[in-house]
């Protein structure tokens, strides 16, 4: 979403072997649209992001920075869900293969 003017809804599947976060079109389709390699990544909550309207993000963003220094910004459905995603991704980044 950070590379485009509009955010897109995606379905995410977290895997630990190999350590990837695959994303899919929520309307269907078995093949992933892409994947984020998580081994050695850093994931953090984002409290403020320039160039976004406050009502668009509502303080539920988080950022994944891959080992190759690619930045991904994702928006969770709630602050609780954001915390759960961050913890899960941090675990996979440390222990995944």
C-alpha positions as CSV (number, residue, x, y, z in Angstrom):
1,X,0.0,0.0,0.0
2,X,2.9,2.5,0.7
3,X,3.8,2.6,-3.0
4,X,0.3,3.4,-4.2
5,X,-2.2,6.1,-3.6
6,X,-4.8,3.6,-2.5
7,X,-4.6,0.7,0.0
8,X,-5.7,-2.8,-1.2
9,X,-7.2,-5.5,0.9
10,X,-5.2,-8.7,0.9
11,X,-5.4,-12.1,2.6
12,X,-2.1,-13.0,4.3
13,X,-0.8,-16.5,5.2
14,X,2.2,-16.7,7.6
15,X,4.5,-19.7,7.2
16,X,7.5,-20.7,9.2
17,X,9.0,-23.3,6.9
18,X,10.1,-21.4,4.8
19,X,9.7,-18.1,6.7
20,X,7.4,-16.2,4.4
21,X,4.3,-14.0,4.5
22,X,2.4,-14.9,1.4
23,X,-0.4,-12.6,0.2
24,X,-3.4,-13.3,-1.9
25,X,-6.4,-11.6,-3.6
26,X,-9.2,-11.9,-1.0
27,X,-11.7,-12.5,-3.9
28,X,-10.1,-15.9,-4.5
29,X,-7.3,-17.5,-6.4
30,X,-5.0,-20.2,-5.2
31,X,-1.7,-18.6,-6.3
32,X,-0.2,-15.9,-4.1
33,X,0.2,-12.5,-5.6
34,X,3.5,-12.2,-3.8
35,X,5.5,-13.1,-0.7
36,X,7.6,-11.3,1.9
37,X,10.7,-13.2,3.1
38,X,10.8,-12.9,6.8
39,X,14.0,-14.5,7.9
40,X,16.0,-11.7,9.6
41,X,13.4,-9.1,9.1
42,X,12.4,-6.3,11.6
43,X,8.7,-5.7,12.3
44,X,7.5,-2.7,14.3
45,X,4.3,-0.8,15.0
46,X,3.9,2.5,13.0
47,X,2.4,5.2,15.1
48,X,2.5,8.0,12.5
49,X,3.0,7.8,8.7
50,X,3.4,10.9,6.6
51,X,1.3,11.3,3.5
52,X,-1.7,9.4,5.0
53,X,-4.9,10.7,6.2
54,X,-5.6,10.0,9.9
55,X,-9.0,8.4,9.2
56,X,-7.3,6.0,6.6
57,X,-4.9,4.4,9.0
58,X,-6.3,4.8,12.6
59,X,-3.1,3.9,14.3
60,X,-3.1,0.3,13.3
61,X,-0.2,0.2,10.9
62,X,2.9,-1.9,11.1
63,X,6.0,-2.1,9.1
64,X,8.1,-5.0,7.9
65,X,11.7,-4.3,6.9
66,X,13.3,-7.3,5.2
67,X,16.9,-8.4,5.4
68,X,17.3,-6.8,1.9
69,X,15.9,-3.5,3.4
70,X,12.6,-3.6,1.5
71,X,9.9,-1.8,3.5
72,X,6.3,-3.0,3.6
73,X,3.5,-1.1,5.4
74,X,0.5,-3.1,6.4
75,X,-2.7,-2.1,8.1
76,X,-4.4,-4.5,10.6
77,X,-8.1,-4.6,11.4
78,X,-7.6,-3.5,15.0
79,X,-4.8,-2.6,17.5
80,X,-5.1,-6.1,19.0
81,X,-4.8,-7.8,15.7
82,X,-1.8,-5.6,14.9
83,X,-0.1,-6.7,18.1
84,X,-0.8,-10.4,17.3
85,X,0.6,-10.0,13.7
86,X,3.8,-8.3,15.0
87,X,4.4,-11.0,17.7
88,X,3.8,-13.8,15.2
89,X,6.0,-12.3,12.5
90,X,8.8,-11.6,15.0
91,X,8.7,-15.3,16.1
92,X,8.9,-16.6,12.5
93,X,11.7,-14.1,11.7
94,X,13.7,-15.6,14.5
95,X,12.9,-19.2,14.4
96,X,11.6,-19.9,10.8
97,X,13.6,-21.6,8.2
